[in-house]
């Protein structure tokens, strides 16, 4: 017998416990995507790894994540949501311990991949559990609560990682997951219920070919995105081969899923117009969220010379602003404010934040200059996440909610990967363009340039250097200043184009029509 969606609705303390458990699991997964960024240097030295090798610590986790996310709905149906969710937390927790205990770089990379397989399930299943624990009229508020974890997670990672690395050692960024994982497992087994949407498939009915094609296609794509810039994109045989592999495996995956009797990913759910719009918007949101979370710590640490803890702490007010905005936006949606309107406003605010960033970046921007700009980012992110998620899932029912959450989760993750890949490539190219442009203006005959070199040379001579060594050092200093200025101009370009991308999306967003079925669910007259 099929279990209806409404029968999974929880009330009172039970719903509170389930909500807290799901948020903690979502936070565990998301914090772990960014917490390692600030510890890579320590890991590199400790494990004797090269810069290229240590990058795999992030890549392996992302590949594991993105492979399992689309299969989450199917795996929940196979093993029961509660069992699958608990197993994912256990895998994630055990692998956290193994990551902290790793003695070599490839051992750590392997455990990070397994941790990513466990972690990908946490995010999407958390969203489904929270959505189904609340009655339809409170769905927007449920998404607001879940959104706290998703938006704050990437921001919490760097300051938390910076603090742990500075006061303890890098293995503890993994060990802190263990107590939370144990508590979350016990609470899941005690309180989370599994829907009974359908009988699980026998081994012979499982879409093994679909699983293989999915793993190959998204794994190849994620590798290309994560490693492309470092390996010089299509000048690398491996990158080219994997890009071709992705194209063909994805094509055959789509064909297989649309023709298989028991597909591993139910693509037909994308017939829902709201979900189609939501998956595109989730991609854009991931692009902006992870792109801006990546670019600010990079700028503050590499150009301004801040510590990991300082650059991480800079993001905290923005995260608190998002946390403050979430319930307000949830209430606005419940009172009938159109999702498209809020998303368009959020995009406008994100454009203003990006343009503000474009205007204030210099080789020595002070800490205070970032405060209100990042508050604006926090507001924009708060206004984007819940309406996009509510729009995506609003007219879905039963098992479709899990399938829809899988699509939006995967697209947000891929949006982040595309964002970071495009930003790093774009910056490397722009850096060369700006540097060549600046160097072309530094003619040796220019009196201003001669005066500047002379001034720097004299300052070095005053410190006891001989004239010839001081002159060489002066030229090196000027070269360093040019390089730094070129970097800043590249960061400015990123902010400007990221903002323009969101600005261009606004008119398209205002043209989106909400279907009538969604209105029945989202507008909460029943509450008043």
ABEGO torsion letter per residue (X at the ends): XBBBAAAABBBEAAAAAAAAAAAAAAAAAAAAAAAAAAAAAAAAAAAGBBAAAAAAAAAAAAAAAAAAAAAAAAAAAAAEAAAAAAAAAAAAAAAAAAAAABABAAAAAAAAAAAAAAAAAAAAAAAAAAAAABBAAAAAAAAAAAAAAAAAAAAAAAAAAAAAAAABBAAAAAAAAAAAAAAAAAAAAAABBBBBABBBBBAAABBAAAAAAAAAAAAAAAAAAAAAAAAGEAABAAAAAAAAAAAAAAAAAAAAAAABABBABBAAAAABAAAAAAAAAAAAAAAAAAAAAAAAAAAAAAAAGBBAAAAAAAAAAAAAAAAAAAAAAAAAAAAGBBAAAAAAAAAAAAAAAAAAAAAABBAABBAAAAAAAAAAAAAAAAAAAAAAAAAAAAABBEAAAAAAAAAAAAAAAAAAAAAAAAAAAAAAAAAAAAAAAAAAABBAABAAAAAAAAAAAAAAAAAGBBAAAAAAAAAAAAAAAAAAAAAAAAAAAAAAAAAAAAAAAAAAAAABBBBAAAAAAABAAAAX
